[in-house]
């Protein structure tokens, strides 16, 4: 005896969701009716509701298609067409009728039914007492037909698929995460765009919101101000002179040619010429240290940090200090503004001690934040200083602080340039006004001399292993045991070339002349080196 099947969508309906032609027509009409550009989540919410209503209507249409619903209590004729709720409302045709042969059920008949695919099944008829005599109703509480339940369970995946499909559709355009039909946009001509460029030019490049530009370019906003604003946004986005640099939810425009150089191209100190190495050589201790150092160039699959973490402390390495940047690492990335489309985001940094605000840029594609050079100088920050980054309550702002201490002379690892142009490390007393990591702190008395070392190294293409060996030799002179810690070496190597921890640690692990003496301290043994 068959059990009644609930009237549901197929089990994988939402997992295999695809945007159909009728879905596109619905979204097009929906945007026309609202006359307002909408975000992907807003469109998805409307589309899921529409899909559920459409599927319910289709099911009801099946039930009312003119064919009889199979109920065991009824009797049927040859060639009669039936609908079977227990088989997902499939249709079948009666091909045979015979008497039933079950004394416990009394007198009844068995009908043979052929389905579309040619499959034959037998069903009871004339049977008064059977659970299928009450046809199922649509189960509104069923999760697959409940909008809130669908959005909660499948929302993220559905949103990704909807966005991917709309991006391929030339009829829809997206600006700052909002969609609208291209055909309905207001015409923006070259004159409007030239005026927008002039307005931004007079504002030192920007950033300015679209509303400020609209006031100057002569576009009427009487009919639908949001549509006019969206149309100008699209025209600006498609013109290479303009960059949309606002954080998610805020549209701000900047002239590309007036953006800081560090925004338009990677500062030379941050450029990494990839070094091939075997990451499997790294011990668990080394892997743990690599995660702790959290270099933005490290390719670590460590998962995403908790969004609840509102403060992260970062020790600066020389390249970021010299470039006036911060590493956009796995640990800190969530603290900085994101954007729907633009790779460059202008935001505001706030000095946690003085409250002073100054502009900065997130360059997510190249994993750094720039605009801190002057702040580093003002706060007495040096390579190895601890910088605290805090989430701000104000959107588009991030708080930054370097705890200060009363200026005192501390023994600090200091980089000097010898008469031969080579790097020399020495322990010298330096005036320090900001807290620092003792293993990573490096004083730089002559920045211009170090710049020359970088240029020379790039010109000569000094082999990486030679750089590591020379640095270990120099650092070992500063320790009575002639030991060098892996993090000290990482910080020191980055004074002369940009390099993440991985290649350095792999070299330490693979060469016999680097002797591990415990706790990631290494000693260099010349006798082991040919």
N, C-alpha and C positions, 0 to 999 in steps of 0.2 A: 504494500500500500504506500503511495507516494505521500510525502509530507508537503504541506503548502509552502511555496517559495515566496518570500517577501518581495514586494514590488520595489526593486532597487536598481541602481545603475550597476553595470558590471564592476567587478571587484577592482580592476586596474584603471577605471575610468579617469581618475584625476592624475594618476601616475603617467598615463600616456597622453595627457592633454596636448593638443595641437591647435593652433589658431586656424580656424576654418574661414572660408569666404564670408559666411553669414556673420561670423564673429567680427570680421573687419568692417562689414557694413553696419553692424550694431555700434561699434566703437566710433565710427565716422559720424553716424547720426547722433550718437550720444554727445560727442564733442560739439557738434553743430548746435544742438539744443541748449547745451550749457553755455555756449559762446565763451568758454573759459579754458585755457590750457590746463591740463590735469597731469598729475604724477602717475607713474606706473602703478603704485598701490591703489590709487583712487580708481584708475581704469580697471584694474583687476577685480576690485570689490564689485564694481558694477557688472563686469562681465560674468563673474561667478554667479551672481544673482540671476542674470539673464539666462545663463546656461541651465541652471537648476529649473527655472520656470519653463524653459524650452523643453527640457527632458521630461518634466512632469506632463506638459501638454502633449508631447509625443506619445507618452504611455497612455494617457487618457484617450488620445485619438485611436490608438491600437484597440483599446477596449470598446470604442464606439465606432469601429470601422465597418459595421454591418454584419460581420461574422458573429456567430453565436459563441459565447464563452462556454467552454467545456465544464459541466458540473455533473458529477457521478449520478445524481438523482434523476437527471433527464435521460430520455431515450433519443436515438438519432437514426437518420436514414443514410443509405448509401450515397456517396458523393457529396455529402453535406460538409461545408467548410466550418472549422472550429478554431477558436483561439484558446491556448493553454497557458493560464497564469503561472502554473508550476514550472513551465519550461520557458521562462522569460518572455511570455506572451507570444510564443511562436505560433504560426498557423499550420494547420494540417487538414487533410481530407479523408473522410471515412471511406475505407476501401473494402471492409468486410464486417459482418455481424454474425455472432454465434452465441448460443446459450452459455451462461456461466456454469461452472461445475464446482461449487463450494457449498456443501450442505449447511454450513454455519451461517452463511449470508442469505440464505433463502433464494428466491427466484430473482435472477438478474441476467444481464447480457454483457458480452465482451465485444467491444468494437476494435477493429484494426485500423490504425491511422497512419497515413503516409505524410511525412514532412518534406520540406523543400529539397533537402539533400538526398531524398530517396529512402531515408531511414523509416522503418516500420516499427510502430509500438502499439501495444494493446492496452486498453483502458476499460474500466468497468462502467456500465450504464444501467439506469433503472435501479440504482442502489440508494435507498432513502437515507441510510445512516452512514455518512462519510465526512471526514473533516474538510475535504475540498469542496463541499457543497456551499460553503460561504466564501465567495471570491475575495482575495486580499485587497485591502485598500492601500493607498500610498502611505508609507510610514514617514510622516513628517519629522519625527524625532530621530530617524535614521541618520547617522553622521554624513553619509555620502550625499544626502539631499538637504543637509542643513548648512547654510552659508557660513555661519560662525565656525562650525566644526571643520568645514573644508579649509577655511582660511587659516585656522590654527594649525592643522595638520600638514597642509600642502602649500600654504601661502608662499613660503620662500622659493620653493621649486617652481611654482606656477608663475611667480613674478619674474624669475630669471628667464623662463621660456617665452613669456609674453614680451618681455623687453627685447630678447634676441630676435623674435619674429617681427616686431615693429621696426627694429633697426634695419631690417632687410626690405621694408616696404617703403617705396619712394613717396607714397601718398601721405605718410606721417613724418613729421619732423619733431625733434626734441631739443629743447634748450633748458639748461640747468635742471634737468630731471623732469621737465613738463612736456607734454605732447599736444600736438594740434594738427589738423589736416593742412597740408601745404597749400592746397587750392584756395583756402579761405583767408589766407594771410593778406595783409595790407601791402601794397606795393611800396618798396623802399628803393629810391633811385640813387645814382652815384652822387648827386648833389647833397642828399641827406647824409651820406656816409662821409663826404668831404667835410661837411660842417661838424659832424661828430668828431672827426680827427682834430679839427681846429680847436674844439672845446676841450678835448683831452690834452692837447698840446699846451694850452694856456693853464692847465691844471697840473703841469709837470708830469704829464703822462697818465695821471689818475691816482687812485681808482675813483670812478664815479658810477653811481647807480644809473640804470636805464632811464629812470624818471628825470634825472638831472639833464641827461642828453636830450630827452624829448622836448624839454622846455626850450632848447636852443636850436633844434634842427627844423622847426616849423611843421611838425606833424600834428594833425588834429587828433585830439583824444575825446571828441564829443560823442562819437558813436559807441565805441567799446574800448576803453582805455587799456584794459588788460590785453586785448587782441592786438592793438597798435604796439604796445610795449613788447609783446612776444614777437611780432613781426620785425621790429627793429633789432631785437636780440638775435634773431636768426640771421639777418643781413650782416650784422657785426661779426657773428661767429664765422660766417663763410668768407669774410674778408681778412686776409692775412695780416693786415695792419693792426688788428685788434685782438686782444686776449681777454677772455673772461676769467677773472682771477678771484672771484668770490668763493667763500666757503659754502658748503652745501646749504641750500635754502636761501642764499643771498647772491644776486647777480651784480657783479662789479666789473667795470671795463677799464682796461689799461692799454696804452699804446705799446705795441711790442718793441719798437725801436728805442723806447725810453726806459725799458725795464733794466734793472741792475745787471751788470755783466755776469755776476755769479748766478743769476737766474737763467740767463740765456745759454750759458755754457758752463760745464763743470770746471771749477777752479783747478789749476794745475796740480796743487797739492793733494787733491782728492782723486786724481786719475790713477787707476790701478791697471797695470799691465799684467793680465792674469798669469799666474804661475801654476803649472800643472803639478799635482802631487797626489799621493795616495792617502785619502782621508781615513782609510781603515788602519793606518799605522798609529793613529792617535789613541792613547790609552784612555781609560775612563776618567782618570784625573785630568788629562788634557782636555777631554770633551767638556767636562764640568767647568773648567776654567774658561774655555772658549765661550760657553754659554754665559758665564758671568761677565766676561769682557764685552759681550754683545756687540761686536763690530757689525756695522751695517752691511759689510761685504761677506760676512760669514753665511754660508748656505746651510743653516740649521733648521731642521724640521722639529721645532719645539712647541708647536701649537700657538694659539693666540693668547696673549695675556688677558687677564680678567679686566673687563671694562670698568670694574669697581675700583681698580687701582688708580688713585688720583694723584700720586706723586712718585716720581722716579729720580734716582740720583745717578748721574753719568760722570765718569772721570774722562776729561778731555785728553785726546792724543794730539801730538803736534800738528798734523795736517789740518784738523778742524780748528785748532787754535789759530793757526796761521791764516787760514781762509776766512775766519770769522763765521764759522758754521757750527751746527750741531748734527750729530749723526741721527738719521731717522731710522732707528733700530726697532726690532720687534717689541722691545719693552716700552718704548716711548711713543711709537707711531700713533697709538690710539688717543694720546693726549693732544695731538695737533689737529687742526681743522682738516676735513676731507672735502672733496668736491665731486659732483656727479660726473663731470667730463674733463674739466681742465686739469692738466698735469702740474700747473703752477698756481699756487694759492697765496694771495697776499693777506696777511692777518696782522694782529698787534701783539707784541710782547710787552709784558708788564714787569718792571723790576719789583720783586717782592719786598724789597727793603725800602725803597724810596717812593714806589708807586709810579715812577716815571714810565711813560709809554713810548714805544718806538716801533716803526714798521719792520716786518720781517716777511720772509717768503718760505713756503713749503714747496720743495721741488721733489715730489714723490717719486717720479720716474727714476731719478738718480739718487734717491734716499738721503737727502740732507735738507737742513733748514739753514737759510743764510740771512745775514743782516745783523750779526752780533759783534762785528769787529770792534766798533767803538765802545760797546758795552764791556767787552773783555778788557780793553785798555783802561776804562774808567774804574772797573772793579779790581784791577790788579790780578786778573786771571792769568794763569800760566799753564803750559802742558802738564797734565796730571791733576789740575784743580777739579774739585767736585762741584758739579753744577746740578742744582735741583730744579726739576721741571714739574710744574703743578697745573692741573686742570683748573680753568677759571670758571666762575659762575656766569660770566658774560660770554655769549657765543662770539667766535672770531677772536678771542683773546686767550693767551697762555701766559702763566706767571713763571718767571725764571728768577733764580736766586743763587748766589754763591756766598755762603756764610763767610763773613770776614772775621779776622782776628787782628789784634793789635800788632802793628808792624814789628816784627822781630827777626833777628838774623838766625836762620836755620841752616844746618848742613844739607845742601841740596845737590843732587847729581847735576852737574853743569856741562853743557856742550860747548867746546871750544874748537876753533878751526886752526890747525897747525900751519906753519909756513909752507908746507908742501901741498896744502889744500885738503889734507885729510882730517877726519873727525877725531877729536880727543875728548874723553870723558874724565871729569875730575870732581871730587867732592869739595865744594866751596861754600862759604857762608853767603847766603842771599837773603835780602829782605823779603819776607813773605807776608802778604796781607789777606790771603784767601785759603780756606781749608783745602787740603790736597791728599791724594793717595800716595803714600811714601814710596811704594814700588814703582809708580808710574810718573812721579814728578820729575820734570826736566826743566832746568833753567836755561834760557837762551839769551845770553848777553848781547850777541851780535846777529840779529835776524838777517841782515843783508848778506853776511858771510855764509849763512846756512843756505840762503837762496842760491848763491853761486855754486855751492856743493850740489844742490839738486840739479841745477842746469848741467853741471859737469857730468854728474852720474848718468843723466839721460843721454847726454852726448856720447859718453864712452860705453854705455850699456854694461856696466859692471855686473858680472855674474852674481846672481842672488846668493849662492852659497858663500862666495867670497865676502859679501857684505855681512852675512850672519857670522862667519868666523871672525872677521875683524872686529865686529861689535862685541862678540863674546870675549875676545881677548882684552878689549878696552874696559869692559864692565868688570871683568874678573879682577882687575888691578885695584878696584875700589873696595874689595871685600877681603878681610884677613884670611878667609878660607878659600879664596879664589872661586867662590860659587856665584852663579848667576841664576836668578829666578826667571821662569818662563815669561811672566807678565812684565818684568823689567826689560827683558830682551825685546818683547813685542813693542813696548813703548819706545825703546831706543831705536829699533829698526825703523820705526815710523818717523823718526827725525830726519832720515835721509831718503826714504822712499815709502810710498803708500803700500801697505801690505796687511791683510787680515791675519789672525793668529794661525789659521790652518797650515799654510805652507811652512811657517816658522817651526811649529810644533812637529810637523812631519819630518823636517830635517833633523831636529833634535832626536827624534825617535829612530831614525834610520842610519845615522852615521856613528860609527864606533868611537870616534874621537870626542863625542859629546857624552860624558859619563853622568848618568843620573845618580845623584847622591841622596835622593829622598825629597818628598814634598815639592816636586817639580823644580828643585834646584839642580843645576847642571855645572859640571866642571869640564874645562877643555883640556884634553891630554894631547900635547903635540906629538908624543911618541906614537900615538895611534894613527896619526895622519901621515900618509906617504908624502 
